[in-house]
Amino acid sequence: MLYRLSRFSSVHKVLRWIAYALLWNLPDAVKWPGIGLLLQFRLPYRLLNPGDTVVQIGAPWDLLRAGRSRGIHLARRVGVSGKAIIIEPDKDNVAALRRFVAKHKMDNVIIVPLGAWSHKARLRFLVDHANPAANLVEEVADSSRTDLARFEVTEIDVDSVENILRVNGLSTPRLVSITTNGSENEILKGMGAIAGEVTYIATIGSEQQIPMLRELHFEQFGGDDRGWTYRKK
């Protein structure tokens, strides 16, 4: 899987665009069921049942176009009786997601056009229009990176997952999936009271990179298609 390679490497870039060249040209009726079949026995997807509530944080349009949007696959797993809350701050990603959800009549998807963070705020955000899966909050960007000039700097509104669920009248999710390029620890700080009720967290980083996983009493459960799935102890 590409996530096992450094996303800054030339190999990762070449493989990503080869995959996109193939997947972007497949019809939705082929790639979504096909990829879904491959994922159904993998973590974190196999942990979900129809009727569950899930949260996905991060939903770039390039992965959506490739049939690899985790939020959409999670929504397909929980079915029409479940709820998939997708939290995404970038306006282009949100627009693409809304078009897709409307086209496919996915009434179980709730799109929240915000960033997730430890608290309500307004933050500077780095946007890569050609590769939105690389978008990130400026505060967590590694200052030693040599490619930061390629990002457009904008601002986004952010809030905690706990507040977002409360404002939208949503129940505690069984799974929270986070794919945000460095904001994971801050997002987990904003879990608040719901942290004790969430069963699984899926994210790219390790326990060493995301110390809040241990503080919230989550342990590594197994590798998944993006990184690792953690289970409440």
Number of C-alpha atoms within 10 A of each C-alpha: 10 14 11 11 12 11 13 12 9 11 12 17 15 11 13 14 13 11 12 17 12 10 18 17 11 15 12 15 8 11 18 19 14 12 14 18 11 9 19 16 11 14 20 28 21 12 15 20 14 14 15 22 24 26 25 23 24 28 28 26 24 19 18 20 20 21 24 19 19 25 25 23 21 30 28 21 24 20 21 16 12 20 26 29 25 26 24 23 24 24 12 14 21 22 13 16 24 16 11 16 17 11 9 10 10 18 15 19 25 18 19 17 18 22 28 32 24 21 17 16 13 14 16 14 22 24 22 16 18 11 16 20 19 17 22 22 21 19 13 14 16 10 10 7 9 9 9 16 10 12 18 12 14 13 15 18 16 22 18 23 27 22 17 19 18 12 9 11 9 14 13 21 21 17 26 25 24 26 22 21 17 21 21 25 19 17 23 25 19 20 22 14 10 14 22 13 12 18 17 23 25 25 23 22 20 14 16 9 12 18 14 17 23 15 11 16 13 21 16 18 17 14 16 17 19 20 18 20 25 25 17 18 12
